[in-house]
């Protein structure tokens, strides 16, 4: 399980402009993505992947988001499932690193 400092670090990574939005893009859509952004993204993935199996489940997503205060713990597992479904290209119900990268580099839906 990630400690609070790791989770705060992830929050800083995914909320670059400090507006409280998790779905802020952290990668440029350019071919030459800077190495430090890739490193940050891998670090963020590691925090969300609490059991270190290489996948992020809706439960892991819910736990991290609720820990940093973005969703109440008691609600919205369904919201996390929908977030994962949107980017789960192979439809296995979890996000691998490539799918997570896609999620983190996309613009939020209106």
C-alpha positions in Angstrom: 0.0 0.0 0.0 1.3 3.5 -0.9 2.1 5.8 1.9 0.6 9.3 2.1 3.8 11.0 0.8 3.8 8.9 -2.3 0.1 9.7 -2.9 0.8 13.4 -2.4 3.6 13.1 -5.0 1.2 11.5 -7.5 -1.3 14.2 -6.8 1.3 16.8 -7.7 2.2 14.9 -10.8 -1.3 14.5 -12.1 -2.5 18.0 -11.1 0.2 20.1 -12.8 -1.7 23.3 -12.7 -3.0 22.8 -9.1 -6.6 23.2 -10.0 -7.7 20.0 -8.2 -8.5 18.1 -11.5 -7.0 14.6 -11.7 -7.6 14.3 -15.4 -5.2 17.0 -16.3 -2.8 15.8 -19.1 0.7 15.3 -17.9 2.2 14.3 -21.2 2.6 16.3 -24.4 1.3 14.8 -27.6 4.7 15.3 -29.2 6.9 12.4 -30.4 9.7 13.5 -28.1 8.2 13.1 -24.6 10.6 14.3 -22.0 12.2 11.6 -19.9 11.3 13.2 -16.6 7.6 13.1 -17.5 7.9 9.4 -18.4 9.6 8.8 -15.1 6.9 10.7 -13.2 4.2 8.7 -15.0 5.8 5.4 -14.1 6.0 6.6 -10.5 2.4 7.6 -10.5 1.4 4.2 -12.0 3.3 2.5 -9.3 1.3 4.3 -6.6 -2.0 3.5 -8.2 -0.9 -0.2 -8.7 -0.9 -0.8 -5.0 -0.4 -4.6 -5.2 2.3 -4.2 -7.8 0.8 -6.7 -10.2 1.2 -4.4 -13.2 -2.5 -3.4 -13.4 -4.7 -0.8 -11.8 -8.1 -2.1 -10.7 -11.1 0.1 -10.0 -10.7 -0.6 -6.3 -7.1 0.6 -6.4 -8.1 3.7 -8.3 -10.9 4.3 -5.8 -8.6 3.9 -2.8 -5.9 6.3 -4.1 -8.4 8.9 -5.3 -10.3 8.8 -2.0 -7.0 8.9 0.0 -6.1 12.2 -1.7 -9.6 13.5 -1.2 -10.8 13.6 -4.8 -13.7 11.2 -4.1 -15.4 10.1 -0.8 -14.3 6.6 0.1 -17.9 5.4 0.5 -18.9 6.3 -3.0 -18.2 6.0 -6.6 -16.6 2.6 -7.2 -18.8 2.8 -10.2 -17.2 6.1 -11.3 -13.8 4.5 -11.0 -15.0 1.5 -13.1 -16.2 3.9 -15.7 -12.9 5.7 -15.8 -11.1 2.4 -16.3 -13.6 1.2 -18.9 -13.0 4.3 -21.0 -9.3 3.6 -21.3 -9.3 -0.2 -21.0 -8.5 -1.1 -24.6 -8.3 -4.8 -24.2 -11.4 -4.9 -22.0 -9.9 -7.0 -19.3 -11.3 -4.7 -16.6 -8.0 -3.2 -15.4 -5.5 -0.7 -16.8 -2.0 -1.6 -17.8 0.8 1.0 -18.1 0.0 1.8 -21.7 -3.7 2.3 -20.9 -2.9 4.4 -17.8 -0.6 6.5 -20.0 -3.4 7.1 -22.4 -5.8 8.0 -19.6 -3.3 10.5 -18.1 -2.5 12.2 -21.4 -6.1 12.7 -22.5 -8.3 15.7 -22.1 -11.2 15.5 -19.6 -14.6 15.0 -21.0 -17.0 17.8 -20.8 
